[in-house]
Structure formats: C-alpha cells, structure tokens
C-alpha cells in the first residue's frame, strides 16, 4: 500500500499515513514523502515507534545531520549527544529540570518565532522532532508559512526586500527572552552570520521570506530601521491565515522545512508535566547568500575571513 497524504490546508502541513518509519522505505514511498515535503513544508507522521538509530536513519535520507550543539555540554549537560538535540523539559539525569536551571532559561527562547540554525553560517534544511511523551495540556507547536506570507506582500514591499541580507545570531533571540549568560566558548562558536531576507526554494521555485527572532540587523540599514522591518515582517508572517497549530500526540514525528517556515513552542506546566522529545536537524547545502548568488556584505565577509584565520 502506498502512503496516504492528508493535507491540513491546500499547500501547508499534511499528515502522512500508511508508513512505518522504523522500517526501510520503498523508493516510491520515500519519493512521495519528498514531494509532499517540498509542497506542504510541514509533515506529521502519527503512531511511530522509533529508536534513536531509526529516527536518525530516516532523517539522514534528507541530508547530513548537524552534530554541534548550541550550548556547551560541559556547562549544560544533556541526555543526548551527536545528532540529537534534547527538546524536552528533562535534565541530564532524566528528571524534570529545576525552575532556575540554565537549560530552562535558554529554552525559553523557543517560545519566540524562529527557524532552526539560521544563526549558523551553514543553516538548516529541515528538522525532525520526535515526541515520546507529551504534555496533556499545552505544549503545542505553531508553524508559520513564510512562502504564503511572501506571496501576500505588496509588490512594492517585495521590491524593497530584494537582495537584502540580514544578520542572524542566537544571542539576539536569547537576549529578547531574557537569557544572556553565554560562555566564552559558546560566543566564539556562534558569531553573527549573514542570511538572505528572501530566498528561493530550488525544488519548486517558490520564493519565501527568511526571517526569525535570530535576525538582529539588516546590512545597509540602521539598527532601528532593521529592527522595525524585521518585527514588521514577523508580525506579517505570523498572521492567523499563515499559521498551523500542532497538538502533539505520543509517539509522533513532525518534520518541517526551516528554509520557509518559522515555528515556536507554546506554554505548558513544564515543572509538572513531562515533555520528552528529541530532534535531528539536517544541514542545508550552503549559506543562503551563496544559494541566491548574492555576495556577502563587506562587513560579513571581513568577519568571516577573521574567523577562518582564528
């Protein structure tokens, strides 16, 4: 039996049935999943029982997995290493984290609209989040379609955004959520990086905004102008008509295209309910500026050269 695709809307978010991701996929089934992913950008796979190896094996069908974590594991130990990020409220010992734990303070930034790893020079293609245990109340994930949001912009705004490059940094978003205690090692590994404000998806030619809470400035604009434009675009993208809210079920895998979506977590009682989730993030093929054949701004190029020398 071939896979079943049940769209949530005409071209954003879809549930995928009649597939067991713990098993090796037939070529035709994987091709159908790929086509669905390029079309819907968010795919939901209910009722999956996946080991770490099976989760990783399916993820790597889409490309190489990121292995570098944002937080220094010596300063903030995690339950997982390598390709897995711990997207839970559990400390390294498997118990619910403390109210003032560093991990909890840092992850408060996940409640802001963002796209994974845009703060890395080589950003993310997609993320695959697997939930074993979910909160009975709250703890949803909201996704915003940046393709549809771009298409809805006035033509004059599209022209204004053409060719603009923004600077992304994890410190920008975390400061906005109240976390600023990065170690020297974390700051060294994660300096600001350039990314396009609008990018083109090679699989279908659709244009998409590429904004997030990680974006702090736009090259060629003042800080105030940059902040106003970025905030204006985030408000535009996250209008209700562009947003899908996902209510998690146990043993469910959700994957999304980081190139053309934003997402955020919603509140739940994280000091009471266990939310046990793990994520694999797949790297994109190149920096977004390179993919759009746009030269790096001189300031970004100089910083990039200095990093290589160091």
VOGU-3710 file (C-alpha; in Angstrom, 3 decimals, decimal comma):
1> xxxxxxxxxx> 0,000/0,000/0,000  1,316/3,448/-0,896  1,443/6,233/1,675  -1,613/8,331/2,494  -1,366/12,123/2,428  -3,975/14,146/4,317  -3,400/17,902/3,852  -4,243/20,286/6,673  -4,594/23,124/4,141  -4,226/23,222/0,374
11> xxxxxxxxxx> -0,430/23,557/0,464  0,699/23,897/4,094  1,088/20,993/6,550  -0,056/17,436/5,911  -0,402/14,188/7,838  1,272/11,125/6,365  -0,258/7,701/6,981  0,341/4,094/5,946  4,076/4,333/6,553  6,348/2,797/9,185
21> xxxxxxxxxx> 9,445/4,949/9,589  11,177/2,270/11,662  11,493/0,166/8,512  13,466/0,731/5,323  11,259/2,708/2,954  10,485/1,634/-0,565  11,927/4,071/-3,100  8,457/5,059/-4,313  7,272/5,814/-0,771  10,281/7,992/0,007
31> xxxxxxxxxx> 9,858/9,846/-3,273  6,211/10,507/-2,375  7,260/11,782/1,064  9,852/14,062/-0,544  7,321/15,525/-2,965  4,858/16,056/-0,117  7,540/17,764/1,945  8,508/20,208/-0,796  4,806/21,039/-1,243  3,487/21,182/2,330
41> xxxxxxxxxx> 6,688/22,166/4,259  5,377/20,528/7,467  4,713/16,768/7,625  3,177/14,864/10,550  3,793/11,141/10,998  1,470/9,719/13,711  1,962/6,467/15,601  5,673/5,926/15,018  7,783/3,874/17,427  11,340/4,905/16,715
51> xxxxxxxxxx> 14,647/4,086/18,315  17,414/6,680/18,173  19,014/4,838/15,250  15,735/4,632/13,316  14,973/8,304/13,899  18,440/9,249/12,668  18,322/6,892/9,674  15,098/8,432/8,353  16,372/11,960/8,994  19,605/11,369/7,090
61> xxxxxxxxxx> 17,679/10,464/3,954  17,314/14,255/3,587  20,988/15,120/4,116  23,769/15,284/6,719  22,735/15,793/10,335  24,043/18,649/12,451  26,171/17,428/15,345  27,289/20,657/17,012  25,043/21,731/19,868  24,453/25,373/20,727
71> xxxxxxxxxx> 25,099/25,073/24,451  28,477/23,881/25,675  27,840/20,375/27,113  30,445/20,965/29,825  28,399/23,933/31,079  24,968/22,419/30,390  24,946/18,592/30,237  22,280/16,943/28,069  20,701/13,487/27,818  21,803/13,260/24,178
81> xxxxxxxxxx> 24,985/13,718/22,182  25,875/13,751/18,498  22,998/14,402/16,114  20,268/14,628/18,760  19,071/17,800/20,463  17,014/17,404/23,634  13,777/19,357/23,110  12,300/18,393/26,453  11,998/19,684/29,986  14,299/16,959/31,320
91> xxxxxxxxxx> 17,759/17,406/32,787  20,687/15,119/32,008  19,589/12,745/34,774  16,142/12,305/33,183  14,299/14,266/35,864  12,224/17,404/35,268  14,502/20,406/35,233  14,685/22,923/38,050  12,900/26,260/37,900  16,142/28,215/37,516
101> xxxxxxxxxx> 18,133/25,666/35,504  20,342/27,038/32,727  18,688/24,737/30,202  15,221/26,058/31,103  16,318/29,694/30,890  17,927/29,125/27,496  14,979/27,214/26,026  12,557/29,970/26,953  13,714/31,463/23,633  11,926/28,640/21,812
111> xxxxxxxxxx> 8,673/30,447/22,545  9,762/33,164/20,093  9,095/32,723/16,389  12,268/31,282/14,867  13,714/28,917/12,303  16,312/26,401/13,413  20,000/27,164/12,867  19,573/30,338/10,840  22,227/31,611/13,280  24,778/29,212/11,749
121> xxxxxxxxxx> 26,649/30,135/8,574  25,503/26,788/7,147  21,839/26,910/8,159  19,344/24,073/8,438  17,349/22,437/5,682  14,857/20,658/7,912  14,231/19,478/11,453  12,648/16,194/12,534  11,197/16,257/16,052  10,005/13,053/17,699
131> xxxxxxxxxx> 7,782/13,170/20,769  7,632/10,125/23,025  5,763/11,757/25,919  3,768/14,957/25,524  2,121/17,315/27,984  -1,609/16,612/28,423  -2,336/20,343/28,436  -0,499/22,923/26,290  2,944/22,402/24,802  1,752/22,800/21,222
141> xxxxxxxxxx> 3,980/23,860/18,314  2,893/26,594/15,922  4,227/26,788/12,364  4,073/29,799/10,032  4,270/29,552/6,241  6,809/32,110/5,024  6,123/31,220/1,370  2,470/32,218/1,542  3,391/35,271/3,599  5,854/36,407/0,926
151> xxxxxxxxxx> 3,310/35,861/-1,851  0,816/38,058/0,024  3,181/41,049/0,267  2,533/44,115/-1,905  4,764/44,234/-4,966  6,449/47,388/-3,693  7,481/45,578/-0,496  8,849/42,639/-2,487  10,988/45,067/-4,472  12,203/46,704/-1,242
161> xxxxxxxxxx> 13,275/43,312/0,167  15,007/42,138/-3,000  18,657/41,321/-2,343  18,649/42,369/1,313  20,859/40,410/3,720  20,151/40,102/7,439  22,494/39,205/10,263  21,414/36,298/12,463  22,791/35,370/15,878  21,493/33,146/18,673
171> xxxxxxxxxx> 22,382/35,897/21,151  19,811/38,245/19,534  16,853/35,962/20,213  18,049/34,794/23,631  18,522/38,358/24,857  14,911/39,050/23,902  13,793/36,104/26,049  15,969/37,140/28,993  18,985/34,831/28,561  22,408/36,427/28,123
181> xxxxxxxxxx> 24,760/34,120/30,031  26,631/32,546/27,126  30,074/31,180/27,953  33,132/32,439/26,073  33,240/29,131/24,200  29,605/29,452/23,088  30,131/33,032/21,936  33,232/32,033/19,980  31,460/29,209/18,173  28,323/31,168/17,318
191> xxxxxxxxxx> 29,179/34,644/15,974  26,659/36,621/13,861  26,182/35,269/10,316  24,605/36,651/7,098  21,424/35,193/5,606  19,115/36,334/2,823  15,888/38,052/3,785  14,142/36,405/0,823  15,206/33,092/-0,672  14,114/30,789/-3,481
201> xxxxxxxxxx> 13,314/27,109/-2,931  15,110/25,139/-5,650  12,653/22,209/-5,610  9,703/24,304/-6,777  10,959/27,835/-7,487  8,736/29,379/-4,800  10,058/32,463/-3,046  9,935/32,676/0,722  10,712/35,144/3,457  13,541/34,009/5,740
211> xxxxxxxxxx> 13,033/35,930/8,954  13,238/34,831/12,570  13,815/36,106/16,074  17,503/35,277/15,485  17,709/38,153/12,956  19,050/41,302/14,594  20,024/43,703/11,819  19,882/44,210/8,071  23,029/45,278/6,251  22,718/48,783/4,820
221> xxxxxxxxxx> 20,131/49,858/7,406  20,408/51,446/10,833  19,740/49,262/13,852  16,377/50,963/14,388  15,342/50,555/10,734  16,447/46,917/10,826  14,510/46,142/13,988  11,365/47,824/12,677  11,458/45,920/9,380  12,248/42,537/10,944
231> xxxxxxxxxx> 9,499/42,933/13,542  7,057/44,095/10,858  7,797/41,024/8,744  7,472/38,615/11,688  4,084/40,125/12,541  3,057/39,711/8,899  4,215/36,088/8,641  2,508/35,056/11,875  -0,974/36,255/10,956  -3,546/33,554/11,623
241> xxxxxxxxxx> -4,084/32,732/7,930  -0,443/31,636/7,612  -0,220/29,613/10,854  -0,863/25,956/11,677  -1,002/24,952/15,362  0,026/21,375/16,015  -1,352/19,489/19,021  1,121/16,710/19,810  0,241/13,062/20,295  2,602/10,492/21,861
251> xxxxxxxxxx> 5,000/8,687/19,510  4,626/11,212/16,712  7,286/12,612/14,394  6,917/16,058/12,843  9,326/17,459/10,275  9,460/20,957/8,842  11,346/22,924/6,216  13,464/25,514/8,016  14,068/27,430/4,794  10,454/28,562/4,501
261> xxxxxxxxxx> 8,760/28,173/7,890  9,008/29,674/11,336  7,846/27,886/14,460  7,503/28,381/18,188  6,549/26,333/21,241  3,588/27,295/23,392  3,413/27,300/27,170  2,699/24,289/29,354  3,367/23,472/33,007  6,983/22,443/32,463
271> xxxxxxxxxx> 7,635/21,943/36,170  4,801/19,389/36,375  4,275/17,586/33,068  6,992/15,586/31,288  7,565/16,558/27,657  10,080/14,051/26,289  11,187/14,985/22,763  14,320/14,705/20,661  15,224/16,439/17,409  17,536/15,815/14,474
281> xxxxxxxxxx> 18,379/18,822/12,314  19,584/18,379/8,737  22,043/20,878/7,266  21,286/22,824/4,107  23,649/22,619/1,137  25,139/26,127/1,548  24,663/29,524/3,124  21,516/31,217/1,821  23,514/34,086/0,248  25,575/31,616/-1,751
291> xxxxxxxxxx> 22,427/29,810/-2,879  20,985/33,099/-4,149  24,325/34,101/-5,757  24,439/37,251/-3,618  27,902/38,365/-2,421  28,378/38,657/1,318  28,228/42,262/2,584  31,772/43,597/3,219  31,237/43,605/6,988  30,107/39,977/6,971
301> xxxxxxxxxx> 32,903/38,984/4,607  35,523/40,586/6,872  34,137/38,802/9,925  34,086/35,512/8,020  37,729/35,955/6,969  38,774/36,781/10,541  37,064/33,637/11,815  38,963/31,485/9,340  42,287/32,993/10,390  41,473/32,448/14,059
//
